[in-house]
Amino acid sequence: MLEIGFATFTPRITIQSERELTVEIIAGDNVGFSDTVEYEAVTVRDGPVILSWQEHIGSTIVHVLDPTSNAAYTAVTPAKGGFMRLKGWIEVKSET
């Protein structure tokens, strides 16, 4: 499981299987939101991963996760319209 600290909110991403993950907003804007969705993860070179999915409400999310620098570069198209570019910091959590 991993958490990404953005300036205005923090999502927790838990991989459930090779095709399914759960995203939960645990702090900040939209706290309490949760969705389990199909995702795609593609490893680029020797580390960065592109992680993408579409939520049931219609929002699309694309993360470029760089484990070397613990940085996340994210693009979000909210269901209600618009486009957001975000940068955050990755923290890997063990499931307890």
C-alpha positions in Angstrom: 0.0 0.0 0.0 1.2 3.5 -0.7 0.2 7.0 0.2 0.9 10.1 -1.9 1.1 13.4 -0.1 -0.2 16.2 -2.3 -0.6 19.8 -1.1 -4.4 19.5 -0.7 -5.1 15.8 -0.1 -3.6 12.4 0.5 -4.8 9.2 -1.3 -3.9 5.7 -0.1 -3.6 3.1 -2.9 -3.9 -0.5 -2.0 -3.3 -3.1 -4.8 -5.9 -5.8 -4.4 -4.8 -8.0 -7.4 -3.0 -7.8 -10.7 -6.0 -5.9 -12.1 -7.7 -4.2 -9.2 -6.8 -1.5 -6.7 -8.6 0.5 -4.0 -8.0 4.2 -3.7 -9.1 6.0 -0.5 -8.7 9.7 0.2 -7.5 9.7 3.8 -6.8 13.4 4.4 -7.7 16.8 2.9 -10.1 17.5 0.0 -12.7 14.7 -0.6 -11.6 12.8 2.6 -13.7 9.6 2.9 -13.9 9.0 -0.9 -13.1 5.4 -1.7 -13.3 3.3 -4.9 -12.2 -0.1 -6.1 -11.3 -0.1 -9.8 -9.4 -1.9 -12.5 -6.0 -0.4 -13.2 -3.0 -0.7 -15.5 0.6 -0.4 -14.3 3.5 -0.1 -16.8 7.2 -0.1 -15.6 9.3 2.3 -17.6 13.1 1.7 -17.7 14.5 0.5 -14.4 12.1 2.0 -11.9 9.4 4.6 -12.8 5.9 3.1 -13.1 2.9 4.6 -14.9 -0.2 3.7 -12.9 -3.6 4.6 -14.4 -7.3 4.0 -13.8 -10.8 5.4 -14.3 -13.0 5.8 -11.2 -16.6 4.8 -11.2 -17.6 8.4 -10.9 -15.8 9.1 -14.2 -12.6 10.8 -13.1 -9.4 9.5 -14.8 -6.1 9.4 -12.9 -2.5 8.9 -14.3 0.4 8.7 -11.9 4.1 8.5 -12.9 5.6 7.1 -9.7 9.4 7.4 -9.3 10.6 5.1 -6.6 14.2 6.5 -6.7 13.1 10.0 -5.6 9.8 8.9 -4.0 8.0 11.5 -6.2 4.6 11.2 -7.9 3.7 13.2 -10.9 0.0 13.0 -11.4 -2.6 14.1 -14.0 -6.3 14.1 -13.0 -9.3 14.7 -15.2 -12.2 15.1 -12.7 -15.6 13.8 -13.6 -17.0 17.3 -13.3 -14.5 18.7 -15.8 -11.2 20.4 -15.8 -7.7 19.1 -15.6 -5.2 19.0 -12.7 -1.4 18.5 -12.6 -0.1 17.5 -9.2 3.3 16.6 -7.6 3.4 14.7 -4.4 5.6 12.5 -2.3 5.2 8.7 -2.0 5.3 6.8 1.3 5.1 3.1 1.1 3.2 1.6 4.0 3.0 -2.0 5.2 -0.4 -3.4 5.7 -1.2 -3.9 9.4 
